[in-house]
Amino acid sequence: MEVRSEYPDMSRRAGEIFRRINRFADGPMTRKKLVLIFLVVIFFMLYVGPTLMNWLFGDEYTENGQNACQQHFLQPFERALSEYDAYLRHETSATSSSLSHNYVPYVGNGLFGLALEHDSHLNIKYRRTLSLPVYYHPLYIVDDYEIKEFTVADYKNGIVNRFQCSNTGIHISYQYYAHRTIPSLFVQEILINNPSNKPRALKISTPRVSDWPTAVKQTIKLHQGIDTKEYEVVTGMIPVPESENVIAVAVVCRKMSNVIQVGSKDSLDLLIFTTIQYSKPVKKADYATQKDIVEKLAIEQMEKVIAETGDITALRKLRENHSRVWQGLWYTGFYISDSKAQGIINGDRINATIYSILSQVRSYEHEDNMKTSTKSEILRSLTYSEGCYEGHSTLDALNLWKPLNSLSSLNAVASVWLLTLEKQGCHNLLKAGASGVSQAMILSFGSLRFSNQHLEYNIEPSKLHRDFLFRRINYGNMTHVNISVIVQEDNKAAIFVALDRSDKTYYACDAGCLDSPVQLGPYRKYFPVKLTEPLTAILYITADKQHMEDLRHAIHVKEVVEAPPHENHVIALHKHGHSLGGLNPLFWISIIVLIVVFHLFLCRIIMNEFCDSGVSYRRLYNRP
């Protein structure tokens, strides 16, 4: 047996490749050669370039590093973002103010509010919303480097997170919140991390006063543990629009240098408190007295906060107390299935709007300085929902769902919402603050109404072409009601009702209440959607069984039938964005184009064959 080595073959192949390359280089420069050279250069830049740059410049940060930084920061929010419990805004999207889904990052607690854009100013209460500007800009922001910046508004915790990923390796995280239990407190938590081998000096923008001519500044020293820190106190008057009265405002914030040093392989934590106090509208003659009062209150509040946050445990508790209140505000909630139809309200817009409205209202029952008697009165208001909500579903009111892409538009939307709820029978819930507003908004989505010893679901059956869930509706102090609407496979909507918890026995009946009352419990009970003539509520819930028996004779209807299924094109419009089922119109256009191209190609082949056959025949015929 003869054994041959593969090496001679490999050397011959390598030599052949080199000869081809030499012939390619020696020959004239053609268009084909230019294209090939261009593709090789692109390949080198995309795949070899970044590695070479990292090797040459060591710890210099690349675009890949910025993307890794972004992924690191966003990882804890992935689930919240997917469930619309948070909103991600890139710095580039902030300039697209015309986009309807570009929500301005905002924090507020009913006493003051702030749009968390660069160089934003404080806003205080005027009429129903936080729309009166105080031109004090409280934000500390690092702005010394080319940075990739994005913001995450965490709705469930009431915290706005800003992240900055620098091309030099620095990455910075900010947490902002208007504290719920200490309503005069604005908190900024800043963490600067420098993983590079070089120390960095960062330029940071500091609080300032802009268009506030009556503002007066002074510097005081407050004890912070064993150290003494300098704090700036700013006081001034704010004119009340359409009035001769003024408001006395005082702001206290820590003073810091505008340059910060961060060592190599090191990190730096900054904790900045700002306290805000202001008076009710007063005459100008009384301003001096009110100025001294609010200034004293703001300083005292700052001293108290400093004393109570002396260690990391106390600081964590401060944040947890704030988040706990916000999580409680979302305890009653609403879910709606996504729709791809044009101009339809989805969960992202709904949650962003709820968060914006709740940020405009105080949580009185959770505030530390509220008297026990006042808190008890507020809790009683939460249990009395008679008459709320009287109007049509607010999901159909386009004026309530305008864009939230600027501070002025956010304030306008909040004002219309609070006015609507107040005039549609929810004034008692609104007196209870943010908890009552949350309840009222959820009721308004489904036109759910507490009326004369029962809760009724007032909506036209034709509107139930998407899935809904009304979660933990308060029925008195001790009962939570869950109402689901699910579109079945036959395109008919069905209602399911369950009690999250209850202090007594509850019953329900469908439209007309002609059937016997159904006792509710922790497991879902089914109710068909029925159509009545004239239209009535499609569901009634009460703890008084006799009252439900009486409703049968009090609801006067001519006809009660099961609601017909929705048309296929309506369901397809929500599921796919068009009425052609699961296939996009581009699919059908592509099929048509392919058919036309195929026939043109076929015609060309036939013509070529015919012409070639004719030429061959003539050649054969003319052959000597």
C-alpha positions as CSV (number, residue, x, y, z in Angstrom):
1,M,0.0,0.0,0.0
2,E,1.4,3.4,-1.0
3,V,1.1,6.1,1.6
4,R,1.0,9.7,0.3
5,S,1.5,12.8,2.3
6,E,-1.1,15.6,2.2
7,Y,1.5,18.3,2.7
8,P,2.6,18.5,-1.0
9,D,-1.1,19.0,-2.0
10,M,-1.5,21.7,0.6
11,S,1.6,23.5,-0.5
12,R,0.5,23.4,-4.1
13,R,-2.9,24.8,-3.1
14,A,-1.3,27.6,-1.1
15,G,1.0,28.4,-4.0
16,E,-1.9,28.5,-6.4
17,I,-3.7,31.0,-4.0
18,F,-0.7,33.3,-3.8
19,R,-0.3,33.2,-7.6
20,R,-4.0,34.2,-8.0
21,I,-3.5,37.1,-5.5
22,N,-0.4,38.3,-7.5
23,R,-2.3,38.1,-10.8
24,F,-5.2,40.1,-9.1
25,A,-2.8,42.7,-7.8
26,D,-0.8,43.0,-11.0
27,G,-3.8,43.3,-13.3
28,P,-5.7,46.5,-14.2
29,M,-8.0,48.0,-11.5
30,T,-11.5,47.0,-12.6
31,R,-14.9,47.6,-11.0
32,K,-15.0,44.1,-9.7
33,K,-11.7,44.5,-7.9
34,L,-12.8,47.8,-6.3
35,V,-16.0,46.1,-4.9
36,L,-13.9,43.2,-3.5
37,I,-11.4,45.6,-1.9
38,F,-14.2,47.6,-0.4
39,L,-15.9,44.5,1.1
40,V,-12.5,43.4,2.6
41,V,-12.0,46.9,4.2
42,I,-15.5,46.9,5.7
43,F,-14.9,43.4,7.1
44,F,-11.7,44.6,8.7
45,M,-13.3,47.7,10.2
46,L,-16.3,45.8,11.6
47,Y,-14.7,42.7,13.0
48,V,-11.0,43.4,13.5
49,G,-11.1,47.1,14.1
50,P,-12.7,47.1,17.6
51,T,-10.3,44.4,18.9
52,L,-7.3,46.3,17.5
53,M,-8.5,49.5,19.1
54,N,-8.8,47.8,22.5
55,W,-5.4,46.3,22.1
56,L,-3.8,49.7,21.2
57,F,-5.6,51.9,23.7
58,G,-5.9,49.5,26.7
59,D,-8.8,50.5,29.0
60,E,-10.4,53.1,26.7
61,Y,-14.1,52.5,26.6
62,T,-15.7,51.6,23.3
63,E,-19.3,51.6,22.0
64,N,-19.5,47.9,23.0
65,G,-18.6,48.9,26.5
66,Q,-21.4,51.5,26.6
67,N,-23.9,48.9,25.4
68,A,-22.7,46.5,28.1
69,C,-23.1,49.4,30.6
70,Q,-26.6,50.0,29.5
71,Q,-27.5,46.3,29.7
72,H,-26.1,46.1,33.2
73,F,-28.3,49.0,34.3
74,L,-31.4,47.9,32.6
75,Q,-31.3,44.2,33.7
76,P,-33.2,44.8,37.0
77,F,-36.0,46.6,35.0
78,E,-36.6,44.0,32.3
79,R,-39.7,42.5,33.7
80,A,-41.2,45.9,34.7
81,L,-40.5,47.3,31.2
82,S,-42.2,44.3,29.6
83,E,-45.3,44.7,31.8
84,Y,-45.5,48.5,31.3
85,D,-44.7,49.0,35.0
86,A,-41.7,51.1,33.9
87,Y,-40.8,53.3,31.0
88,L,-37.4,53.6,29.2
89,R,-36.5,56.9,27.6
90,H,-33.2,57.4,25.7
91,E,-31.6,60.8,25.5
92,T,-32.1,60.8,21.8
93,S,-35.9,60.2,22.1
94,A,-36.2,63.2,24.4
95,T,-35.8,65.5,21.4
96,S,-38.7,63.8,19.6
97,S,-41.4,65.7,21.6
98,S,-44.0,65.1,18.9
99,L,-44.1,61.3,19.6
100,S,-47.2,60.3,21.4
101,H,-45.3,57.6,23.3
102,N,-42.5,59.8,24.6
103,Y,-43.3,60.3,28.2
104,V,-41.5,63.0,30.2
105,P,-39.8,61.5,33.3
106,Y,-41.5,63.0,36.3
107,V,-41.5,62.8,40.1
108,G,-44.1,64.4,42.4
109,N,-45.9,63.8,45.7
110,G,-48.7,66.4,45.6
111,L,-46.7,69.0,47.4
112,F,-44.1,69.6,44.7
113,G,-43.2,68.1,41.4
114,L,-40.3,68.0,39.0
115,A,-39.8,67.0,35.3
116,L,-36.4,65.2,35.4
117,E,-34.9,66.7,32.3
118,H,-31.6,68.6,32.4
119,D,-31.9,71.9,34.2
120,S,-35.5,71.4,35.3
121,H,-37.1,73.6,38.0
122,L,-39.5,72.9,40.9
123,N,-43.3,73.2,40.6
124,I,-45.8,73.7,43.5
125,K,-49.5,73.3,43.8
126,Y,-51.8,75.7,41.9
127,R,-55.5,74.8,41.7
128,R,-55.7,71.0,41.0
129,T,-52.1,70.4,39.8
130,L,-48.4,71.1,40.4
131,S,-48.3,73.7,37.7
132,L,-46.9,76.8,39.5
133,P,-43.2,77.1,38.6
134,V,-40.6,77.9,41.2
135,Y,-37.4,78.7,39.3
136,Y,-35.1,76.9,41.5
137,H,-33.2,74.1,39.7
138,P,-32.2,71.4,42.3
139,L,-30.6,68.8,40.1
140,Y,-27.0,67.6,40.4
141,I,-25.9,66.1,37.1
142,V,-22.5,65.1,35.7
143,D,-22.1,66.8,32.3
144,D,-18.4,66.7,31.7
145,Y,-18.1,63.8,29.3
146,E,-19.5,62.4,26.1
147,I,-22.0,60.1,27.6
148,K,-24.8,57.8,26.5
149,E,-27.7,58.6,28.7
150,F,-31.1,57.0,29.4
151,T,-33.8,57.3,32.0
152,V,-36.1,54.6,33.5
153,A,-39.3,55.7,35.3
154,D,-40.1,53.0,37.8
155,Y,-43.9,53.5,38.3
156,K,-44.4,50.9,41.0
157,N,-41.8,52.4,43.3
158,G,-42.2,56.1,42.4
159,I,-38.5,56.5,41.5
160,V,-36.9,57.8,38.3
161,N,-33.5,56.3,37.5
162,R,-31.1,58.1,35.2
163,F,-28.0,56.2,33.9
164,Q,-25.0,57.7,32.2
165,C,-22.4,55.5,30.4
166,S,-19.3,57.4,29.4
167,N,-17.0,56.5,26.6
168,T,-14.1,56.9,29.1
169,G,-15.3,54.1,31.3
170,I,-17.2,56.2,33.9
171,H,-20.7,55.0,34.5
172,I,-23.1,56.9,36.8
173,S,-26.5,56.1,38.2
174,Y,-29.0,58.5,39.7
175,Q,-32.2,57.9,41.7
176,Y,-34.7,60.7,42.2
177,Y,-37.9,60.7,44.2
178,A,-40.3,63.1,45.8
179,H,-40.8,61.4,49.2
180,R,-44.3,60.2,50.0
181,T,-44.1,60.0,53.8
182,I,-42.0,63.2,54.1
183,P,-43.8,65.3,51.5
184,S,-41.3,68.3,51.7
185,L,-38.3,66.1,50.9
186,F,-36.7,65.6,47.5
187,V,-34.0,62.9,47.3
188,Q,-31.1,62.5,44.9
189,E,-28.9,59.4,45.2
190,I,-25.9,59.4,42.9
191,L,-23.4,56.6,42.4
192,I,-20.3,57.3,40.3
193,N,-18.1,54.3,39.3
194,N,-14.7,54.6,37.7
195,P,-13.4,51.2,36.6
196,S,-10.5,52.6,34.6
197,N,-6.9,52.8,35.6
198,K,-6.9,56.6,35.7
199,P,-8.4,59.0,38.3
200,R,-11.1,61.3,36.9
201,A,-12.1,64.8,37.7
202,L,-15.8,65.2,36.9
203,K,-17.6,68.5,36.3
204,I,-21.1,68.5,37.9
205,S,-23.9,71.0,37.5
206,T,-25.2,72.3,40.8
207,P,-28.5,73.8,41.9
208,R,-29.2,77.3,40.8
209,V,-31.9,80.1,40.7
210,S,-33.0,81.4,37.3
211,D,-36.1,83.6,36.7
212,W,-36.9,84.3,40.4
213,P,-36.1,88.0,41.1
214,T,-37.3,88.0,44.7
215,A,-35.1,85.0,45.7
216,V,-32.6,85.6,48.5
217,K,-29.8,83.2,49.3
218,Q,-28.0,82.5,52.5
219,T,-25.5,79.8,53.7
220,I,-26.0,78.0,57.0
221,K,-24.1,75.1,58.6
222,L,-25.8,72.0,59.8
223,H,-24.4,69.1,61.8
224,Q,-24.2,65.8,59.8
225,G,-22.9,63.2,62.2
226,I,-19.5,64.3,63.4
227,D,-19.1,66.7,60.5
228,T,-20.6,70.1,59.7
229,K,-21.8,70.7,56.2
230,E,-22.8,73.9,54.4
231,Y,-26.3,74.2,53.2
232,E,-27.9,76.9,51.0
233,V,-31.2,78.4,51.9
234,V,-33.2,80.2,49.2
235,T,-36.4,82.1,50.0
236,G,-38.6,84.3,47.8
237,M,-42.2,85.0,46.8
238,I,-44.1,83.5,43.9
239,P,-47.0,85.6,42.4
240,V,-50.3,83.7,42.2
241,P,-51.7,83.9,38.6
242,E,-54.8,86.0,38.2
243,S,-54.5,87.3,41.7
244,E,-52.8,89.9,43.8
245,N,-51.7,87.3,46.4
246,V,-48.3,85.7,46.7
247,I,-46.8,82.5,48.0
248,A,-43.8,82.4,50.3
249,V,-41.4,79.6,49.3
250,A,-38.2,78.3,51.0
251,V,-35.8,75.7,49.7
252,V,-32.8,74.2,51.6
253,C,-30.2,72.1,49.8
254,R,-26.6,71.0,50.5
255,K,-23.8,73.0,48.9
256,M,-21.1,71.1,46.9
257,S,-18.2,71.9,44.6
258,N,-18.9,71.7,40.9
259,V,-15.8,69.4,40.4
260,I,-15.7,65.9,41.9
261,Q,-12.6,63.7,42.1
262,V,-13.1,59.9,41.6
263,G,-10.0,57.7,42.0
264,S,-9.1,54.8,39.7
265,K,-10.9,51.6,40.3
266,D,-13.1,53.4,42.8
267,S,-16.6,54.6,43.3
268,L,-18.3,57.6,45.0
269,D,-21.7,57.8,46.6
270,L,-23.5,61.2,46.8
271,L,-26.7,61.7,48.8
272,I,-28.4,65.0,48.4
273,F,-31.5,66.1,50.3
274,T,-33.6,69.1,49.3
275,T,-36.5,70.3,51.5
276,I,-39.3,72.6,50.1
277,Q,-41.8,74.5,52.2
278,Y,-44.3,77.1,51.0
279,S,-47.3,79.0,52.4
280,K,-50.9,79.3,51.3
281,P,-51.6,82.4,49.0
282,V,-51.3,85.5,51.2
283,K,-51.3,89.2,50.7
284,K,-48.0,90.9,50.0
285,A,-48.2,92.7,53.3
286,D,-48.1,89.3,55.1
287,Y,-45.2,87.9,53.0
288,A,-42.4,88.8,55.5
289,T,-44.1,86.8,58.3
290,Q,-44.8,83.8,56.1
291,K,-41.3,83.9,54.7
292,D,-39.8,83.4,58.2
293,I,-42.3,80.6,58.9
294,V,-41.6,78.5,55.8
295,E,-37.8,79.1,56.1
296,K,-37.8,77.8,59.6
297,L,-39.9,74.8,58.6
298,A,-37.6,73.9,55.7
299,I,-34.5,74.1,57.9
300,E,-36.1,72.1,60.7
301,Q,-37.1,69.4,58.2
302,M,-33.6,69.2,56.8
303,E,-32.1,68.9,60.3
304,K,-34.6,66.1,61.1
305,V,-33.9,64.2,57.9
306,I,-30.1,64.5,58.4
307,A,-30.4,63.2,62.0
308,E,-32.6,60.2,60.9
309,T,-30.4,59.1,58.0
310,G,-27.0,58.8,59.7
311,D,-26.3,55.3,58.4
312,I,-26.9,53.1,55.4
313,T,-29.7,51.2,57.2
314,A,-31.6,54.3,57.9
315,L,-31.2,55.5,54.3
316,R,-32.5,52.2,53.0
317,K,-35.5,52.5,55.3
318,L,-36.1,56.0,53.9
319,R,-36.3,54.7,50.4
320,E,-38.4,51.6,51.4
321,N,-41.0,53.8,53.2
322,H,-41.4,55.8,50.0
323,S,-41.6,52.8,47.7
324,R,-44.1,51.0,50.0
325,V,-46.6,53.9,49.7
326,W,-46.3,53.8,45.9
327,Q,-46.7,50.0,45.7
328,G,-49.8,50.4,47.8
329,L,-51.2,52.9,45.3
330,W,-50.9,50.3,42.6
331,Y,-52.6,47.6,44.6
332,T,-55.8,48.4,42.8
333,G,-55.0,48.0,39.2
334,F,-56.2,47.5,35.6
335,Y,-55.1,45.3,32.7
336,I,-56.0,45.6,29.1
337,S,-54.8,43.3,26.3
338,D,-52.5,44.9,23.7
339,S,-54.1,46.2,20.5
340,K,-52.2,46.8,17.3
341,A,-55.0,49.0,15.8
342,Q,-54.2,52.6,15.0
343,G,-55.0,55.2,17.7
344,I,-55.9,52.7,20.4
345,I,-54.9,53.2,24.1
346,N,-52.7,50.4,25.4
347,G,-51.2,49.5,28.7
348,D,-48.1,51.7,28.3
349,R,-50.1,54.9,27.9
350,I,-52.5,53.9,30.7
351,N,-49.8,53.2,33.3
352,A,-47.9,56.4,32.3
353,T,-51.1,58.5,32.8
354,I,-52.0,56.9,36.1
355,Y,-48.4,57.5,37.4
356,S,-48.6,61.1,36.2
357,I,-51.9,61.8,37.9
358,L,-51.0,60.1,41.2
359,S,-47.8,62.2,41.3
360,Q,-49.9,65.3,41.4
361,V,-51.8,64.2,44.5
362,R,-50.7,63.8,48.1
363,S,-51.0,60.5,50.1
364,Y,-52.4,62.1,53.2
365,E,-52.9,58.8,55.2
366,H,-49.2,57.9,54.8
367,E,-47.6,61.2,55.7
368,D,-45.6,61.4,58.9
369,N,-46.9,64.8,60.1
370,M,-50.6,64.0,59.6
371,K,-52.7,63.8,62.7
372,T,-54.3,60.5,63.6
373,S,-57.8,62.0,63.5
374,T,-57.2,63.3,60.0
375,K,-55.9,60.0,58.8
376,S,-59.1,58.3,60.2
377,E,-61.3,60.7,58.3
378,I,-59.4,60.1,55.1
379,L,-59.7,56.3,55.5
380,R,-63.5,56.8,56.0
381,S,-63.6,58.7,52.7
382,L,-62.0,55.8,50.9
383,T,-64.8,53.5,52.0
384,Y,-67.6,55.8,50.7
385,S,-67.7,55.6,46.9
386,E,-71.4,56.3,46.4
387,G,-72.0,57.8,42.9
388,C,-68.5,57.2,41.6
389,Y,-68.2,56.8,38.5
390,E,-71.2,58.3,36.7
391,G,-69.9,58.9,33.1
392,H,-69.0,56.8,30.1
393,S,-65.8,54.8,30.1
394,T,-62.8,57.2,30.2
395,L,-61.0,54.8,27.8
396,D,-63.1,56.4,25.0
397,A,-62.4,60.0,26.0
398,L,-59.5,61.1,23.8
399,N,-59.0,64.4,25.7
400,L,-57.9,62.3,28.7
401,W,-55.2,60.5,26.7
402,K,-53.2,63.3,25.1
403,P,-49.4,63.0,24.9
404,L,-47.3,63.3,28.1
405,N,-44.1,64.5,26.3
406,S,-43.6,67.8,28.1
407,L,-44.3,69.2,31.6
408,S,-47.0,71.5,30.3
409,S,-48.9,68.7,28.5
410,L,-48.6,66.5,31.6
411,N,-50.1,69.2,33.8
412,A,-52.9,69.8,31.3
413,V,-53.8,66.1,31.2
414,A,-53.7,65.8,35.0
415,S,-56.0,68.9,35.3
416,V,-58.6,67.4,32.9
417,W,-58.5,64.0,34.6
418,L,-59.0,65.4,38.1
419,L,-61.8,67.7,36.9
420,T,-63.5,64.8,35.2
421,L,-63.4,62.5,38.2
422,E,-64.6,65.3,40.5
423,K,-67.6,66.2,38.3
424,Q,-68.5,62.6,37.7
425,G,-69.3,61.8,41.3
426,C,-65.9,60.8,42.6
427,H,-65.3,64.0,44.7
428,N,-65.3,62.0,48.0
429,L,-62.6,59.7,46.8
430,L,-60.5,62.6,45.6
431,K,-60.6,64.1,49.1
432,A,-58.8,61.0,50.3
433,G,-55.8,61.8,48.1
434,A,-53.8,59.5,45.9
435,S,-55.4,56.3,47.1
436,G,-58.9,57.7,46.3
437,V,-57.7,59.0,42.9
438,S,-56.3,55.6,42.0
439,Q,-59.7,53.9,42.9
440,A,-61.6,56.5,40.9
441,M,-59.5,56.1,37.8
442,I,-59.8,52.3,37.8
443,L,-63.6,52.6,38.2
444,S,-63.8,55.1,35.4
445,F,-62.0,52.8,32.9
446,G,-64.9,50.4,32.9
447,S,-67.6,52.9,33.9
448,L,-68.0,50.9,37.1
449,R,-70.3,52.7,39.5
450,F,-71.2,52.3,43.2
451,S,-74.9,53.1,43.4
452,N,-77.4,52.5,46.1
453,Q,-76.0,49.4,47.8
454,H,-74.4,47.8,44.8
455,L,-71.6,48.0,42.3
456,E,-72.6,48.0,38.6
457,Y,-70.6,47.5,35.5
458,N,-72.0,50.0,32.9
459,I,-70.6,49.4,29.5
460,E,-72.0,48.5,26.1
461,P,-71.4,44.9,25.1
462,S,-70.0,46.0,21.7
463,K,-67.1,47.7,23.5
464,L,-65.9,44.4,25.0
465,H,-63.7,43.3,22.1
466,R,-60.5,43.3,24.2
467,D,-59.5,41.5,27.4
468,F,-59.9,43.5,30.7
469,L,-59.0,42.9,34.3
470,F,-60.1,45.2,37.1
471,R,-57.9,44.1,40.0
472,R,-58.8,44.6,43.7
473,I,-61.6,47.1,43.5
474,N,-62.3,48.3,47.1
475,Y,-65.8,47.4,48.2
476,G,-65.8,48.9,51.7
477,N,-62.9,48.3,54.0
478,M,-62.4,44.6,53.9
479,T,-63.5,43.4,50.4
480,H,-61.6,43.4,47.1
481,V,-63.4,42.5,43.9
482,N,-61.7,41.2,40.7
483,I,-63.7,41.5,37.5
484,S,-62.3,39.9,34.3
485,V,-63.6,40.2,30.7
486,I,-62.2,37.7,28.3
487,V,-62.9,37.3,24.6
488,Q,-63.4,33.6,23.9
489,E,-62.4,31.7,20.8
490,D,-65.9,32.2,19.4
491,N,-65.4,36.0,19.7
492,K,-67.9,36.3,22.5
493,A,-66.9,38.2,25.6
494,A,-67.4,36.5,29.0
495,I,-67.3,38.0,32.5
496,F,-65.6,36.3,35.5
497,V,-65.9,37.6,39.0
498,A,-63.9,36.6,42.1
499,L,-63.3,38.1,45.6
500,D,-59.7,38.7,46.6
501,R,-60.9,38.9,50.2
502,S,-64.2,39.7,51.9
503,D,-65.8,40.4,55.2
504,K,-69.2,39.2,54.3
505,T,-71.1,37.2,51.6
506,Y,-71.4,38.9,48.2
507,Y,-73.7,38.1,45.3
508,A,-73.7,39.0,41.6
509,C,-76.1,38.8,38.6
510,D,-75.8,39.6,34.9
511,A,-77.7,42.1,32.9
512,G,-81.4,42.4,33.9
513,C,-80.8,40.3,37.0
514,L,-83.5,37.8,35.7
515,D,-81.4,34.8,36.9
516,S,-80.9,33.9,40.5
517,P,-78.1,35.7,42.4
518,V,-74.8,33.8,42.3
519,Q,-72.7,33.8,45.5
520,L,-69.2,35.0,44.9
521,G,-66.0,33.6,46.4
522,P,-62.2,33.3,45.9
523,Y,-62.7,31.3,42.7
524,R,-63.9,32.9,39.4
525,K,-67.6,32.7,38.7
526,Y,-68.8,32.9,35.0
527,F,-71.4,35.4,33.8
528,P,-72.4,35.7,30.2
529,V,-72.5,39.1,28.6
530,K,-76.1,40.0,27.8
531,L,-77.7,42.7,25.7
532,T,-80.8,44.4,27.0
533,E,-83.4,46.7,25.4
534,P,-83.0,49.4,26.6
535,L,-79.3,49.2,27.5
536,T,-78.5,48.5,31.2
537,A,-75.5,47.5,33.3
538,I,-74.1,44.1,32.3
539,L,-73.2,43.1,35.9
540,Y,-74.4,43.9,39.5
541,I,-72.5,43.0,42.7
542,T,-73.9,43.5,46.3
543,A,-73.7,42.1,49.8
544,D,-77.5,42.4,50.2
545,K,-79.2,39.4,48.6
546,Q,-82.6,40.8,49.1
547,H,-81.5,44.0,47.3
548,M,-80.4,41.9,44.4
549,E,-83.8,40.1,44.3
550,D,-85.5,43.5,44.3
551,L,-83.4,44.6,41.3
552,R,-85.1,42.0,39.2
553,H,-88.3,44.0,39.5
554,A,-86.7,47.5,39.5
555,I,-84.7,47.0,36.2
556,H,-87.3,47.4,33.5
557,V,-86.2,45.9,30.2
558,K,-88.1,44.8,27.1
559,E,-85.7,42.1,26.0
560,V,-82.6,40.3,27.4
561,V,-80.5,38.2,25.0
562,E,-77.0,37.0,25.0
563,A,-74.7,39.5,23.3
564,P,-73.7,38.4,19.7
565,P,-70.0,37.6,19.0
566,H,-67.8,40.3,17.7
567,E,-67.1,40.3,13.9
568,N,-63.8,38.6,12.9
569,H,-62.4,41.8,11.3
570,V,-62.8,43.7,14.6
571,I,-60.9,41.1,16.6
572,A,-58.3,40.8,13.8
573,L,-57.8,44.5,13.8
574,H,-56.8,44.5,17.5
575,K,-54.7,41.3,17.2
576,H,-52.8,42.1,13.9
577,G,-53.3,45.8,13.2
578,H,-55.4,45.1,10.1
579,S,-58.6,43.1,9.2
580,L,-56.9,40.4,7.1
581,G,-56.4,37.9,9.8
582,G,-52.9,36.9,10.8
583,L,-51.4,37.7,7.4
584,N,-50.0,41.2,6.9
585,P,-51.0,43.1,3.7
586,L,-47.3,43.1,2.8
587,F,-47.5,39.3,2.6
588,W,-50.2,39.5,-0.1
589,I,-48.3,42.2,-2.0
590,S,-45.2,40.1,-1.9
591,I,-47.1,37.1,-3.3
592,I,-48.5,39.2,-6.1
593,V,-45.1,40.6,-7.0
594,L,-43.6,37.1,-6.9
595,I,-46.3,35.8,-9.3
596,V,-45.8,38.7,-11.7
597,V,-42.0,38.3,-11.6
598,F,-42.3,34.5,-12.1
599,H,-44.5,35.0,-15.2
600,L,-42.2,37.6,-16.6
601,F,-39.2,35.3,-16.1
602,L,-41.2,32.4,-17.7
603,C,-42.1,34.6,-20.7
604,R,-38.4,35.6,-21.1
605,I,-37.3,31.9,-21.1
606,I,-40.0,31.0,-23.7
607,M,-38.9,34.0,-25.9
608,N,-35.3,33.1,-25.6
609,E,-36.0,29.4,-26.5
610,F,-38.1,30.5,-29.4
611,C,-35.5,32.9,-30.7
612,D,-32.7,30.4,-30.2
613,S,-34.7,27.7,-32.0
614,G,-35.4,30.1,-34.9
615,V,-31.7,31.0,-35.2
616,S,-30.7,27.3,-35.1
617,Y,-33.4,26.5,-37.7
618,R,-32.2,29.2,-40.1
619,R,-28.6,28.1,-39.7
620,L,-29.6,24.5,-40.4
621,Y,-31.7,25.6,-43.4
622,N,-29.0,27.8,-44.9
623,R,-26.3,25.2,-44.4
624,P,-24.6,24.3,-47.6
